[in-house]
Amino acid sequence: MIEIGPQQLPLLSRWFPTGSPGPGTLAEHALTTGAGSWWADRPDRPRVLAVSCADHVLLRGDPGALAPDALVRFADRYVEAPARFWPALGSAFERVVPWERMLYVHQAQTPVSPPRTPRGVTVRRLTPSDGPALAGLCPEDAWVHASWGGPVGLAASGHAWGALAKGRILSVACTYFLGSAYEDIAVLTVPDRRRERLALACVAGLTADIRARGHTPSWCCSRDNRPSRLLAWTAGFRLTREYVHHATGPAPARAVRAAPVPA
């Protein structure tokens, strides 16, 4: 597949319907913010279209149009695609793991009891000056700002709330993918502060902001992630549907050798 610019995109409504929660917000986020990349099997009248942002990929179209090595660039990603693409994914990578996901949508009428903030901790909307604090998160937590291009982008976005103490971010809730009707959120708390319900306080601030923008918060997590599911429920989110995305492994060595190397 080849990378195409936003100006080359075909009419997106038939590829990625707008105004849907969960994975559907990825394409809207990439188009609105300029984050991520767009890929097609050919520049004119594409038969397959993909959009990638952070480590997530949406794949649509006719898998029969794909060359054998077309999906190599999506190694070590999370790919959401219709079932007709699953054989192509299975042959493109050494390992493909189906991952059952749960999609929750916030219910505004559901009462949520705000937690008490521990002494010395401030919960507030993040500002551009909080970029260094976000950058100070451990490397394993860098995924939380990846969809905004990094810590500076997330801090400046106005779409994140954090719990801070002495300049350190203890928890953060942010819009991960910004859609036209829904904002899919992500939540992170550092391991040593997870018993303090800081994430719930951050989510409460974020969901209020999202509602004030006229949008609805959504939340995706693994079926196996019980803490995330419990937090979503406590914060007023309710299960809407379940779906599957696939965690891809490395591409086979033969496919990597066959892939063109950019100049």
C-alpha positions as semicolon CSV with decimal commas, in nm:
position;residue;x (nm);y (nm);z (nm)
1;M;0,000;0,000;0,000
2;I;0,109;0,358;-0,062
3;E;0,072;0,660;0,161
4;I;-0,165;0,926;0,036
5;G;-0,227;1,281;0,152
6;P;-0,561;1,406;0,289
7;Q;-0,621;1,595;-0,036
8;Q;-0,614;1,262;-0,223
9;L;-0,869;1,093;0,000
10;P;-1,183;0,960;-0,167
11;L;-1,524;1,038;-0,023
12;L;-1,487;0,887;0,324
13;S;-1,851;0,828;0,410
14;R;-1,860;0,485;0,248
15;W;-1,527;0,384;0,400
16;F;-1,549;0,515;0,755
17;P;-1,897;0,636;0,856
18;T;-1,884;0,946;1,073
19;G;-2,057;0,999;1,403
20;S;-1,998;0,652;1,546
21;P;-1,834;0,572;1,883
22;G;-1,523;0,366;1,954
23;P;-1,298;0,266;1,662
24;G;-1,494;0,483;1,421
25;T;-1,351;0,795;1,582
26;L;-0,997;0,713;1,468
27;A;-1,055;0,820;1,106
28;E;-1,227;1,141;1,213
29;H;-0,944;1,217;1,456
30;A;-0,679;1,170;1,187
31;L;-0,871;1,390;0,944
32;T;-0,946;1,665;1,199
33;T;-0,612;1,685;1,380
34;G;-0,372;1,583;1,102
35;A;-0,234;1,304;1,319
36;G;-0,182;0,962;1,169
37;S;-0,141;0,845;0,811
38;W;-0,363;0,732;0,524
39;W;-0,284;0,438;0,297
40;A;-0,439;0,300;-0,022
41;D;-0,368;0,023;-0,269
42;R;-0,353;0,284;-0,547
43;P;-0,386;0,665;-0,563
44;D;-0,689;0,673;-0,793
45;R;-1,014;0,492;-0,717
46;P;-0,862;0,285;-0,434
47;R;-1,006;-0,055;-0,354
48;V;-0,849;-0,074;-0,008
49;L;-0,805;0,214;0,236
50;A;-0,636;0,220;0,576
51;V;-0,586;0,489;0,835
52;S;-0,333;0,456;1,115
53;C;-0,283;0,665;1,426
54;A;-0,071;0,584;1,730
55;D;-0,052;0,204;1,717
56;H;-0,407;0,153;1,585
57;V;-0,519;0,084;1,227
58;L;-0,859;0,079;1,058
59;L;-0,870;-0,125;0,738
60;R;-1,156;-0,121;0,487
61;G;-1,229;-0,227;0,130
62;D;-1,166;-0,538;-0,079
63;P;-0,887;-0,761;0,056
64;G;-0,869;-0,934;-0,281
65;A;-0,701;-0,621;-0,416
66;L;-0,406;-0,651;-0,176
67;A;-0,059;-0,753;-0,290
68;P;0,102;-1,027;-0,075
69;D;0,323;-0,781;0,114
70;A;0,073;-0,494;0,126
71;L;0,010;-0,512;0,500
72;V;0,373;-0,541;0,612
73;R;0,384;-0,181;0,736
74;F;0,114;-0,263;0,992
75;A;0,330;-0,503;1,193
76;D;0,306;-0,474;1,571
77;R;-0,019;-0,277;1,557
78;Y;-0,381;-0,318;1,659
79;V;-0,586;-0,363;1,345
80;E;-0,965;-0,331;1,332
81;A;-1,109;-0,466;1,007
82;P;-1,412;-0,655;0,877
83;A;-1,396;-1,035;0,899
84;R;-1,319;-1,063;0,527
85;F;-0,970;-0,921;0,600
86;W;-0,883;-1,177;0,865
87;P;-0,727;-1,434;0,624
88;A;-0,509;-1,159;0,472
89;L;-0,393;-1,054;0,818
90;G;-0,319;-1,415;0,912
91;S;-0,093;-1,464;0,610
92;A;0,080;-1,125;0,641
93;F;0,233;-1,168;0,988
94;E;0,407;-1,434;1,192
95;R;0,150;-1,387;1,468
96;V;-0,201;-1,241;1,477
97;V;-0,388;-1,244;1,808
98;P;-0,764;-1,172;1,814
99;W;-0,845;-0,937;2,098
100;E;-1,201;-0,913;2,221
101;R;-1,294;-0,554;2,298
102;M;-1,582;-0,387;2,478
103;L;-1,726;-0,050;2,378
104;Y;-1,889;0,164;2,646
105;V;-2,077;0,490;2,597
106;H;-2,126;0,749;2,870
107;Q;-2,477;0,790;3,007
108;A;-2,525;1,149;3,122
109;Q;-2,818;1,061;3,345
110;T;-2,619;0,804;3,545
111;P;-2,523;0,948;3,887
112;V;-2,151;0,944;3,964
113;S;-2,012;1,021;4,310
114;P;-1,696;1,231;4,271
115;P;-1,407;1,092;4,475
116;R;-1,226;1,294;4,738
117;T;-0,893;1,424;4,613
118;P;-0,597;1,329;4,837
119;R;-0,412;1,610;5,012
120;G;-0,146;1,764;4,794
121;V;-0,305;1,643;4,468
122;T;-0,467;1,879;4,218
123;V;-0,707;1,753;3,949
124;R;-0,748;1,991;3,655
125;R;-0,746;2,033;3,281
126;L;-0,393;2,010;3,141
127;T;-0,238;2,310;2,968
128;P;0,058;2,353;2,730
129;S;0,285;2,405;3,030
130;D;0,218;2,044;3,137
131;G;0,405;1,902;2,837
132;P;0,722;1,829;3,039
133;A;0,519;1,648;3,307
134;L;0,359;1,426;3,042
135;A;0,702;1,365;2,890
136;G;0,816;1,253;3,235
137;L;0,589;0,950;3,230
138;C;0,777;0,621;3,195
139;P;0,833;0,498;2,836
140;E;0,573;0,223;2,877
141;D;0,309;0,492;2,933
142;A;0,396;0,702;2,627
143;W;0,104;0,544;2,438
144;V;-0,133;0,780;2,621
145;H;-0,016;1,082;2,422
146;A;0,074;0,903;2,098
147;S;-0,252;0,992;1,921
148;W;-0,170;1,362;1,961
149;G;0,184;1,328;1,832
150;G;0,350;1,326;2,174
151;P;0,331;1,497;2,515
152;V;0,345;1,852;2,380
153;G;0,056;1,786;2,143
154;L;-0,165;1,633;2,412
155;A;-0,086;1,905;2,666
156;A;-0,176;2,175;2,414
157;S;-0,489;2,001;2,287
158;G;-0,720;2,106;2,570
159;H;-0,855;1,749;2,569
160;A;-0,685;1,607;2,879
161;W;-0,731;1,616;3,255
162;G;-0,463;1,516;3,503
163;A;-0,404;1,457;3,871
164;L;-0,078;1,625;3,966
165;A;0,136;1,650;4,277
166;K;0,461;1,847;4,295
167;G;0,476;1,872;3,916
168;R;0,436;1,498;3,864
169;I;0,142;1,351;3,674
170;L;-0,013;1,071;3,876
171;S;-0,312;1,005;3,652
172;V;-0,440;1,134;3,319
173;A;-0,763;1,096;3,125
174;C;-0,771;1,226;2,769
175;T;-0,961;1,221;2,445
176;Y;-0,764;0,962;2,251
177;F;-0,959;0,989;1,927
178;L;-1,166;1,302;1,856
179;G;-1,477;1,238;1,649
180;S;-1,757;1,463;1,528
181;A;-2,013;1,318;1,771
182;Y;-1,810;1,096;2,006
183;E;-1,474;1,132;2,178
184;D;-1,309;0,801;2,261
185;I;-1,110;0,839;2,581
186;A;-0,800;0,684;2,736
187;V;-0,704;0,667;3,102
188;L;-0,372;0,606;3,275
189;T;-0,262;0,602;3,640
190;V;0,092;0,544;3,762
191;P;0,118;0,208;3,947
192;D;0,191;0,344;4,295
193;R;-0,124;0,565;4,303
194;R;-0,392;0,333;4,165
195;R;-0,571;0,287;4,498
196;E;-0,657;0,656;4,529
197;R;-0,931;0,676;4,265
198;L;-0,745;0,955;4,087
199;A;-0,847;0,819;3,748
200;L;-1,215;0,856;3,836
201;A;-1,163;1,222;3,924
202;C;-0,981;1,284;3,595
203;V;-1,250;1,105;3,395
204;A;-1,520;1,311;3,565
205;G;-1,351;1,635;3,459
206;L;-1,291;1,511;3,107
207;T;-1,645;1,382;3,051
208;A;-1,785;1,717;3,169
209;D;-1,566;1,892;2,911
210;I;-1,672;1,653;2,637
211;R;-2,038;1,704;2,718
212;A;-1,984;2,082;2,715
213;R;-1,847;2,047;2,360
214;G;-2,171;1,878;2,258
215;H;-2,005;1,539;2,221
216;T;-2,056;1,203;2,392
217;P;-1,766;1,020;2,563
218;S;-1,696;0,659;2,464
219;W;-1,453;0,407;2,614
220;C;-1,295;0,096;2,462
221;C;-1,108;-0,169;2,659
222;S;-1,016;-0,533;2,649
223;R;-1,269;-0,784;2,777
224;D;-0,990;-0,913;3,003
225;N;-0,915;-0,570;3,154
226;R;-1,143;-0,590;3,456
227;P;-1,006;-0,274;3,629
228;S;-1,077;-0,068;3,318
229;R;-1,426;-0,213;3,282
230;L;-1,501;-0,141;3,648
231;L;-1,373;0,215;3,618
232;A;-1,584;0,274;3,308
233;W;-1,896;0,149;3,487
234;T;-1,825;0,358;3,797
235;A;-1,773;0,668;3,580
236;G;-2,116;0,630;3,419
237;F;-2,032;0,440;3,102
238;R;-2,248;0,149;2,989
239;L;-2,169;-0,135;2,750
240;T;-2,295;-0,074;2,396
241;R;-2,138;-0,349;2,189
242;E;-1,844;-0,586;2,160
243;Y;-1,602;-0,623;1,871
244;V;-1,266;-0,779;1,785
245;H;-0,944;-0,619;1,676
246;H;-0,620;-0,802;1,602
247;A;-0,277;-0,752;1,752
248;T;-0,027;-0,818;1,475
249;G;0,322;-0,954;1,526
250;P;0,625;-0,909;1,300
251;A;0,603;-0,971;0,929
252;P;0,779;-1,284;0,797
253;A;1,137;-1,222;0,692
254;R;1,055;-1,293;0,329
255;A;0,785;-1,024;0,332
256;V;1,016;-0,771;0,497
257;R;1,281;-0,833;0,229
258;A;1,021;-0,792;-0,043
259;A;0,893;-0,459;0,089
260;P;1,042;-0,151;-0,082
261;V;1,273;0,057;0,131
262;P;1,203;0,433;0,122
263;A;1,485;0,648;-0,008
